[in-house]
Amino acid sequence: MNGSATSFTNLGDCLRLPARADNEALVALNEHGEALERLTARELDARINAVANRLQQAGLKPGDRALLLGANSLPYVLAYLATMRIGAVAVPLNPALPASTREHVIQDAGCTLCFHDAGLTGLPDNLRLIAFDDDSFFAADNSLANFSYFEPGHDDIAEVLYTSGSTGAPKGVPLTHRGQCWALTHYFTDLEGEAPERIAVATPLYHMNGFFLTTMALSNRMVIHLMPRFDAAIWLQVIADHGIGYVTGVPTMYALAAQLPNRPSAHEMAHVTTAYLGSSPLSDALVFQVQTLFPNAVIRNGYGTTEAGPVVFGNHPDDLPRPPTSVGYPVADIDWRFSNGSDVEGPLELHTPAVSPGYLNRPDANANAFVAGWYRTGDIMRRDENGFFYFVGREDDMFVCGGENIYPGQVESLLEKHPAVSQAAVIPMPHATKGQAPAAFVVLAPGAESNEDAIKRFSLENGPAFAHPRRVIILDAMPLGGTRKVDRRALAAQLEALLAEDPGRATA
């Protein structure tokens, strides 16, 4: 085992053995919330090493890129961590993205191997393919239980996460072993303490939120209950049945859970001590819903970015109570500033050990986002008199739908591929469970005919489901501003009037 009981340098080696070796570490669940397999930290470590040895035998080398396409599973965790243990780079990606996006990522990142769920179609034929249901590849093997981990240098990359920019083109965000290991140290606890806490992970591992939570739990005395995907009813039942004390997710998850007519009682949730929310703004109404679900939980609103890492804010140094909707107080070993020179509100810029070295193959985007080690987040933040920060909004027109970033130009480009659509403009509309969702205004091509349902269906069939417009309004012409650009304020006023006439459509 590389690293001591309190530190490590390779992100794939985050179990902090031997201090937690015989503690239960991971429980893999099926879609019904039933346990498929239980592993101690020692057993999990040996399984990761077995996969690492097999990858090395297959020719994967330090610096090589491995694409991961699949739902949450034990093999996914093994593949992710084993890839990094040998010094190769993990490239997780939403498996629901179109094949054209996958191909862009493969070329952009230079992937040579692809892990994938069985039955996933449109897989690349020019990569080594390894299915997550290949039992022989992911099985335990005592003869392969040891592995000499790659020792990363200061700038060695552990993973590349893909995020869309304002142009809609997916951008690769390389993250270093050093930066991510630094972030995890902010969550270190005494491994020799009381009985381990249990955490349910239902957010996807291809998203920073899900994978960082997994490594955070593995590097502490926590037991992961890994769900293949989120289902509100099953999520709540897992929390109730398995004694989950640390609950985490994006706001949408909590909102959907709160809407369930039949759910575990407050008494059955009394063991939940912490409810952590991240990846999306938090409202007072949602705080109330979360407290109703988990009456004894302390609610924590988190903030992080893919480019600057998941650790920015924490508790107040004077132990002042954190307001529920605040993202916290800046941790001691980061630098922050508002680019407008204010110390009260402005666009946030960050300098931390976790900041990405810059987007892959995108010098144009890097020039705007990264300057001398600082990352321009594009997030408008407000700072109160006690130094607590609050998320206000985005500098650009990006909005968040259930934890997923929506860029209007990306949706507009897709809609304009519809043969009947000549022009499209997308703006956010209120949504009861997702916070905001896309609404589309379209102008049809001359002589063309279509309707709202047909355009929605086209969007669902050709793009990610989370980005499809929940309303489609067909116009004769777009309103234009003084610069002859589409007047989005006029569209927002029109949408507001439509929703006022039919309020139920705001939650559709």
N, C-alpha and C positions, 0 to 999 in steps of 0.2 A: 504493500500500500504506500503510494507516494503521499506526502503531506502528513502532518501531525493530527492529533485528535481535535485540534482547534483551527487548522488552516489547510489549504490546498491551493495548487496553482493551475491545475487542469480542471475545467468546468465539468468534464465527464467523471471526475473523481470527487464527487461532492457528498459522499455518505459520511465522511468524518469517522471512518473506522480507525482503531478497534473499539472506540468508546461506545458505539451503539450496535456492535456486531450482531448480537443475538436478540436484539429488539425487533419486533415486527416492524416492517418498513413500508410494505405495499400490499394492498388488497385489490386485485383486479376484479371488477364487477362486470356482469353482463348487462344487457339492455333493460332487464327487469330489476336491477339492483342486487342481484344475488352474487355471492362470492364465487369466482371461477378458480382463483389461485391466491394463496397467501405466502408471502416471502419475508423472511427476516432480512436485515441489512446484509448479513454475511452471505445469505443465499442469493440475494439480488446482486451483490457485488460479483459473485462467482458467475452468474448468468451473463452479466455485462461483459466480463472478461472472456467468456466463451465466445460471445458474438464478436468481440474485438479480435480475438485470435482468428476466427473464421474470415473476418473482413481482411485481415492482413494476409492470410493465405490466398484470398481471392485477388490480391494485388492492390488493394486500396492503400495509398501512401499518405504521409503527412502532406497537407495542403490540398489533396484531392477533395472534390465536392460531391456530397451525396444528397440527393433529393429525397424528401420524405413526403409521401402522399397517403394520408389515411386518417381514420378516426382514432380517438384515444384508445390505447391498448397497452398491455404489458410489452409485446414485441416492439411497439413504437418507442417506448421508453428505453428498452434495451438498445435498439438501433441508434437512437439519438445520442445516448451517453457513450456507447461503444465507439461510434464514429469520432467523437471528440477525444476519447482516450488514446486513439492511435495517432492523433494529430491531424486527422482529416476534418473537414468542415461540414457541419450539418446545415442543410437548406430545406427547412420545413415549408410547406405550401398548402393552402386550402385545396383539398382535392376536388371541390365543387367548381373551381375556376375553369373557364373554357380552355380547350386544348391549345388554342393560340397563345394564351397567357402562360401556360406550362412551357410551351416551346420557347417563348421569350426568356423565361427564367432559366431554363436549361442552357441556352446559349449565353445569356448574360453572366451567369455564375460559373459556367464551364463545368457542369455536372457530368460525371462519368458513371454514376451508379444511381439506381432509383429503388427505394423501398416503397411498397405500395400495398393497399388493401386488395384482397382477392376480389375479382369481379369488376375492378375499376377499368373502364374502357378508355381508349385513346392514349394508351401508354406509349412512350417513345420506343422505337425499335432500334435505336442506335446506342442504348445504354445497357449495362448489366442490370437485370431486373431481379429483385428479391421480394417475394410476397410475404406479407406479415403472417400469413397462415402456414408458412413453410416450417413445420414443427422441427425438422432436423436442423435447420439453421439456428433456431432460437432456443433449442433444448439445452438443459444442463448437461455438463460433461466435466467430471472431476479432472480429467487430463488437460482440460483447457481453462481451469479455474484461476490460473495465475496469469498475470500480464504485466509487462514493464511499460508503464504509462509514458507517453510522450511528455517531455518537459517543455512547456511553451515558453517562448521568449516574450519580451515586453510587448511586442506588437502582433503576436500570432493570433489568428482569427479562430474563434470557436464555432461561430454560426453566422449565417447570413439570413436575415429576415426581410421579406419583401413587403413594401408599403407603397401605395400609389401616391403620386404627387399631384399638385394642382393641374398639371397637364394631363393626368390620367394614365401616364406611363408607369408601370410598376418599377420601383427603384429598389435595388438591393442594399440593405443596411448591414455591413459587416460589424460584428461585435467581438471584442477580444476576450480571451480567457481572463486576462488581468482585470479588465473592467467588470466583467460579470462576477468574478470571484470577490472583488472588492464590494460589489453591491450585496452579495450574500452575507458578508461579515456584519452588516447592519442588522441582521436577523439572528445572529448566533445567540444561543442560550446554553445554559449549563446542561450538558448531556447526562449528568449524573443526578439530575433532580428527581421530581416526582414522576408518577406514571405518565407515559407519553400521551400527548394530545393527538386527537384524530382530526383529519381534514378531508373533506370531499373535494375532488378536482373534477369538475364537469366542463370547464371552459376548454376549448380546443388547444392541444399542445402545439399546433402550428402558429399560435398567437403568443406574443411575449407574455401576456398575462398568465396563460395556462402553464407554459413551460417554466417561467420563473417561480411560480408558486410550487411547482413540483420540485425544483432544485432547492428552494427554500425549505420545504418540508424534509427533503432527504438530508439536508445539512444540519437539521435539528432533530430533536427527539419527538418526531411526529410520525403518525401512521397515515399514509395516503390511501384513500378509498377512491380508486380511479374509475370514473364512469366513461363509457364510450362516447356519450354525447349527452347534452342537457335535455331533460324532460322534467317539467316543473313538479309533477306529482311524484315521480320516482325520486327526484332529488330530495324533496322534503322527507320522503319515507326513509331514504338512506340516512339522512341526518338524524331522524328519530330512532331508527332501529339499531344503528351502529354507534350511537353515543358520540356523534361528531360535535366537537367543542368549538372548532375554528371553522366558520362558514365563510366562503368567499365566492365572488362572482361579479358580473357586470350588473348595473342597475336593472336592466331588462329582466334578468333572471328572477330577481326579487319581486318585481312588479307582476310577472306572470304567476309566480307562486302565491302572491297575495290575492289574486283573483280567483283562485281555485275554491269552489264551493265546499268541497270536502277535503280537509287537510288536517294533519296532526294538530292536536290542541296545544295551547300555550304550555300546559303542564308537561306534555311530551317533549317540548322543546326547551325545557328549563335548564338543561345541561349546556346549552350553547352559550359560550362566554364572549365570543368575538364574532362580529359580522363585518367583513371587509368588502368594500365596494371599490371598483376601479374601472378605468377605461372610458368613463363617461361622466358628465356632470351629474351632481346629486341635488335633488330638490327636497324641500321641507316635507312635501307630501310623501315622497318615497321614504324619507327617514321615518315618518310615522308608520308606514306600512311595514318596514323592516322591524321596527320595535314591536309592532303587533305580532309579527311572526315569531320573533325571538325576544321575549320580554326581558331576559336577564343579560342580553348581549350588549357589549360596548360596540358602538358603530364607528367604523373607521373608513373615512373617504380617502382613497389613494390617488396618486397622480404619478405618471411617468410617461416617457415617450420611447418609442423604439430606438430613436437616434441617440438619446442621452441617457437611456437606461431607466430602470424601475425605481431607483432610489434618489429622491430629491427632497422630500419633506418627511418630517417625523414629529415627535412630541416636542413641546416647548421646553427649553432648557430650565425654566423656572417652574416646571410642572403645572403650568396653567392648563385648565381643562380645554381640550380642543373642541371648538364649535362643530356640531355634526356635519355641516355642509362645507367646512373648511378642509382643504387638502393637507393642512398641517403647517409646521414651521420648518424652515430649511435646515437640513442636517449640517453638522459642524464642518465636515470636510468637503463641502462643495462651494463653488462660487456662483452667484446669480447676479443679474442686473436687468433693469428694464431698458430697452434700447432707446426709449424716448427721454431718458435721463431722470425720470420721476422716481421717487421711492415709495409711491402710493399705488399707482396703476400704470400698466403698460405692457408691451410685448415682452415676454420673458425670454432671456438668454441664459444658457447654462454652461458651466465649465466643471466637469466631474471626471474622475478616472474612467467612468463607463461610457463617455461620449465616443460615438463611432468615429473612425478615422475618415469617414466620408463615403458617399454613395459609390457603388461599383460603376465604373465606366460612365460617370455622369459629371464631368467637370463643370458643365453649365449649372446644374443644380447645386453642386458643392460650393460654387462661388457665392451663391445666395444664402446657403444654410450654414456653412462652416467657415469660421474666421478665427485663425490662430488658436485653435483648440476650443473655441466657443461654438455652441450650437444655438441657432435662432429657432426657437420652438414654433413660432407663429401663434402661440396661445396668449391671449390677453388675460393677465392676472391682476387681482386687486389684493392689497396688503392692508390689514387693519391695524389699529393702534397697538395691538399686542404682538404684531409681527406674523400673525396667521395669514396664510394665503387662501384666495378663493379664485376658482376658475370663472372667467367672465364670458369668453367666447374666442372665436378664431379671427385672425387677421383677414384671412381670405374667406371665400364663401363655402368652405368645407363644413359639413355638419355630420353629427354622429347619429347613427340609427342602430339602437340596440348593441352598442359597443363596436360597431363597424363604421369606419370612415366612409362617408359618401361624398364624392366629388361630382358636382352637377355636370361638368363638361364630359365626364366619362359616361354618364347615363344618357346625356343628350346625343353623344356620338352613336351610342347603341340604337337609340330610338330612331335616329335619322337613317339607319340602315333598313328600316321598315319600308317596303316599296311604296306605301301610301303616304309616308310622312316626308314633308319637304323641310320643315324646321321644327326644332324642339327647344324648350327652355325648362329647366328643372330648378325648383326652389324647395326648401323644407316646409313641411306642414306638421302640426302637432299630432302626436300619436300616444294613445293611452299607455301602452306597455313599452314602446321603444324610445320614448322621448320625442324624437322627430323621425319623419319618414319622407321619402321623395314624393313630390307632386309635380306632374308634368303638364305643361301647356304645349300643344302641338298645332301646327298649320299643315293641312293636307296638301299634297301635290295637286295641281290643277286636274280636275276630272276624277280624282281618286276618291274612293269611299272606304271608310273604316269606322270603328267605334272604340269606345273606351276598353271594353273587354278584350277585343282583338289585339289592341296595342299592349295591354298589360300581359297578355298571354305571350306575345312575341318577346317581350322583355324577360319574362321568366324562363322562356325556352332558350334564350341566347346570352344570358348574363347571370351573375350571381343573384340568388333569390332576395338577399337582404337589400339589394339596390333597386328592385323593381318599383315603379311608381305606384303608390296606393290610390292616387287619383290621376285621371287623365282628362284634361279639359281641352276640347277642340275649338280653336279660334279661327276666324277669317284672316286675321293678321296679327302679328306681334306688336304690342305697344313699343314705341321707340322713344329714347331720350334725345336730348339736345345733340349728343355726339353721334346719333343715328345707331346707337347700340340698343339692344333690348332693355327696356326699362323694367328691371326686376322689382323695383318698389311698386310699380303699378300692378304687376302680376301678384305681388304679395297682398295688396289691398283687395284685388279681385278675389283671390283665394279666401281671404278672411270673410268677405261678404258671402261667398258661397257656403262656407262652413257655418256661418251664423244662421243661414236659412235652413241648413240640414246638419245640426251638430253631430249627429251620429257618424257622419262620414269622416270626422276627425279621428275616429278610433278604428276605422276599418282596416 
